[in-house]
Amino acid sequence: MKIHENYIKRCIELAKNGFGTTYPNPMVGSVIVYNNEIIGEGWHRKSGESHAEVNAINSVNDKSLLSKATLYVSLEPCSHFGKTPPCCDLIIKHKIPNVVVGTIDPNSKVSGTGIQRLIESGANVTVGVLKKECNELNKRFFTFHQKKRPYIILKWAESQDRFIAPLTKDKKEPVWISNEFSRQLVHKWRSEEQAILVGTNTVLDDNPKLDVRDWKGENPIRIVLDKTGKISNDFFVKNGKTKTIIITEQENLTFSENCIYENAIFDIDLTQTIADISYKYGIQSIIIEGGKQTLQSFIDDNLWDEARVFIGNIHLKIGIKAPVLNGEFQLKSIKDDQLKLFFNHD
């Protein structure tokens, strides 16, 4: 079993190359082993492109070795037609006799049927090697399919005296609490998540772009709360450059391909409504960046999975108080900033 674990670890390493680029598909890595040597490996790069097992098989120079090899994969091979053919078919075609799977796919379109098909074809299938680690790798994908909601990450920056913003300011732009390295890290995070959400006041006060201009990657889908329609077309979030979902109580609003309106009742279960709307659009992860009321609502409703809180090296003396989140956390330093990482295990 130890040798299986080593190869599944390699699958996980390979899979991480697809972080932020595979949505709505999971991250998957695969290696092919013959005579205790890796003869092929691959990972899933982007939705619509070849899956990990296909890339691994294609990378093997001598295909005759496949009928005597073992294929390792971090997630159960797919058994259905999507944008690409089932991976099971290719594995069966090449008569790969041994398949080791990290964990079962939670997607109802697969969920054990891939393993069953391989067993029926005569393959020797081992399931559950480093299952916990493989589940953790795709925690966004698993949350989406098992809980019918996106994986929710809360993020904010607060001063040493626990304010997230001054009470008043001269310009509609952010007052930076964290340092430039922390801000670049936030842009990296944005590239890894499928959507980003902010409340009305954050847009009105800061006019944020909510993009990844300080990092290479795709801009996340923007989700904006605008209960009464206070956000005019002059704000960046309505520039049409990135798909934007505006949640509002207003009705009969026209929308374009990149600006969609969704109705909600703000005073009743708003956080769950946001989660439901996100699920409707196939959004597997959201990073929520403010403001204080929006963040606190998700904390109070216990509808979150991670929280990432920067403690900047400044004092505001007076301002808007930071959200209150208690519990254990990990602490990291980013130059002169501190970063608290909370994980909700409820």
N, C-alpha and C positions, 0 to 999 in steps of 0.2 A: 504493500500500500504506500510505503514511503516514496518509492520510485514514481508512483502515480501522482503523488502530491507535488513532487518537483516539476513534473511536466505541466500540471494544472497551474502551478504558480507562474510558469512561463506563459501559459495561455492568458492569465490575468494581466501580466505585464504587456503582452501584445495588445490586448483589448483596450487598455488605457490610451493607446494611440488614437482611438476614436472618440475621446472625451469631448462632447459638445458638438460633434459633427454627424452623429448617427441617427438623431431623432427623426421619426418616432421609433426607430429600431433600437434595440439594446446594444451595448458594447460587447463584442464577442471576440475571443482569440482562440486559435487552434494550432496545434503542432502535430506532426506525423512522425512516428518513431519506428525505425527498423533496426534490429540488432543493437539496441541500446544507443542509437544515434538519431538525432533529429535530421530527417531528410527533407522536411518541408514545414513551412509555417506561414500563417497569415492572420489578418484581422479584418473586421468589417470597418470600412472607412466612411461610407456615406449611404444613406437610404437610396435605394435604386441601383446601387452597385453590388458587386459580388459579396456574398457572405464570407465569414472567416474560413469555414471548411472548404469552400470552393477555392479561395485564394491559396490555402495551404496545399490542397491537392494539385492545383495548377503549378505550384512552385517546385513540385517534385520532378527532378530530371528524368529518372528512370521509373516510369509508371508501372513497370512489371513488379516493382517492389511493393506496391500498394496492397496486393493480394496476400502479403505476408506481414503487413505492418499493423500498428495500433494508431488510431486517430484519437487525439485528446481535444476536447473542446469545453470551454468554460460554461456554456449554456446549451441545453438540449437542441439538437439540429431541428430545423423547421421541417414541417411535413405538408405545408400548404403552398399554393401558388399565390404570391403577392406580386411585387414588382419583379421578382426573380423566381425561378423554379425552386421546388423543394430541395434542400440540401441532402435530405435522406436519399433521394433518387440517385444523386451522384455518388454517395458513399456506397450504396447498394450496387450501382453500375460497376464500380471498380472493385467490388468484392472485398472491401476492407474487413478483415475478420474480427477485429477488436476495436471497440469504441468505448472511451472513458469520458463520462460527462460530469461536469462540476455540479450543476443543479438543473432542476426541471423548469421549463419555460412557464411563467404564470399566465401567459396569453391564452385565452380559451381556444384560440385557433390551433394551438399546438398542445400545450399542457399534457404531456405524456404520450401523445400519439406518435411523435417522432421516435421516441424510444421504443414504443410498441412495434412500429414498422421495421425498425432495425432488428429487433429480436425475431420477428416473423420471417425476416430474410435469412436468418441463420447466424447473425452476428452475435458475438459475445459482448454484452453491454454491461458496464459498471457505472453506477449512478451515485452521486453524493460525495465525491471527493472534493474536499475543501468547500463544502456546500455553503458554510457561513460566509467565507470570503467571497465566493462567487455571487451570493445574494447581495452582499455589501457593494460589490462592484456596480451592480445595476439597481441600487436602492430606489432610484427615480422610476425606473421601468416597473419594478415590483410594486411600489406604492401606487402607481397609476392603475395597474391591472388588478391588484388585490383590494385596494381601498377606494377605487373609483374617484381618485382625486390626484392632483399633482403633488410632488414632493415640495414642501414649502420651507424656504430659507428666509429668515428675517435678518436684516442688516441695517445697522446705523452706526454713526460716530457720535461720541459725546465728549464733552470737555472734562477736565479734571474735577470740576464742580458739578458735573452731571447735567449739563444742558446740551441740547442737540442743535440749537439755533438761537440767535439773538431775538429779542422781541420785535425790534424794528431794524430796518436797513435801508440804504439809499437806492440800491439797484436790485433788479430781479435776476439775481444770480446767487449761487451758493456761497456761504461763508465757510471756508475750509477749516475743519477742525483737525482732520488727520493730515499726515504728511504726504508728499508726492509718491512715495513708494507704496503706501497703503492705498492711495487712489488708483495707482496702476494695477494693484492686486484686485481691486474691485472690478476693473474693466476686464481682467482675466476671468473673474468669476462670471461676469455677464456673458462672456463668450461661451461659458460652459453650461448655462441654463437656458431653457427654451423661452422663458418670458420674464419680464420685469414689471413690477406693479408699484404705482405711487398713488397717493391721494390727491384731492383737489388742491389743498393748500400748498403742497410741495410744488405743484406745477405753477400756481399763481405766484409763489414767493421766489422760486429758483429758476423757472423756465428751463428745466433740464432737457437734454437731448436723449438721455437714456440709451446711449450707444456704446460701442467698444472702440472709440477713437484712439485710445492709448494702448490698444492691444490688437493683435491680428485675430480675426475670427468673425463669425456672423453676428449681426446685431440681434438681440432677443426681441421677441414680440412684445410690444408695449401694451400694458393693461392700465387704464387710467380710470379712477373714480371721479365722476363729475355729476353729482346728484341733481343739481338744478341748472346745469348748463352754463356755469361761470367761465369755462375755458373757451376763449375765442379762437378763431382760426390763425391768429398771429403767433400762437405758442408753438414751440418746436414739436411737441407731441402730435400736432395736427398737420405736419408738413408733408405727410404722405410718403415719406421715404422708407418707412418701415411699417409693417403691418401693425395696426393699433386697434385694440378693442376698448371702447369707451363704455363703461357701465354707468347708467343714468336712470333717473326716474322720468325723464322726458320721453314723450312718445312721438311716433310718426316722423322720426328723423331720417333723412336720406343718408346713405352711406356709399362709399366707393370700395374698390377692391382692397385698399390698404387702410381704410378707416371704417370700422364696423361698430354699430351701436347695439348694446344689449340692455334690455330693461330689467330693473331690479327694485325691490322695495328695501330701502336702506335701513329702516328701523327694525327689520325682522330678519334674523339669521343672515346678516350680510356676508360674514366670512364664509359660511357654507355655500351661499349663493355664488360667491366669487370662485370657490372651488368647483362648484357644479358647472359654471360657465366655462371655466378653464378645461375641465374634463370634456365638455361638449366639443371644444375645438382641438382636442387631442394634445393638450399641453401637459407634459409630464413633469415639468419643474418650473417653479417661480421663485425669483428672488425679490423680496418685498423691501423696498428702500425708503418707505416713509409715506406720510409723516408720523408724528407721535401717536395720534389717535388711531390711525390705520394699524400701526404696529401693535399698539396695546390691545386692540380688538382681537387680533389673532392670538396674542398671549392669553388674554382673559378667556377666550373660547377654547384654549388648548389645541388650536389647530395650526401646528407648526412642527417641523422636524429638526431644524437646526437654527441657531442664532449666532451671528457673527458680529461682535460689538467692538469697535475701535475706541480706545481711550486716548484722545489726543493730548499733546503736551501744552495745552493752553487753558486759561481760565476765562470764562465769559462773564462771571459775576452775577449776571441776571439774564434770563432768557426763557426759552421753552424747555421744560423739564424733560429729561430722557424717559423712555419707557422703563417700566419696572419689571425685571425678570430675575427671579431667584433660582437658586439651585447650583449644582456643581458645574464647573467649567474648566476647560484647559486654557492655559495662558501662554501666549507667544509674544515675542518682541519684534517689531518692525521698525528698526532704527530707534527713534525716541517715542514711538507709539506702542501701546499695548493692545493686543487682540485677544478678546475673550471668546472662546468657542463653546457653545452650549449644544447639547444633544438631547432631544426629547424622546425618552424611551417608553412613554406611556402608550 
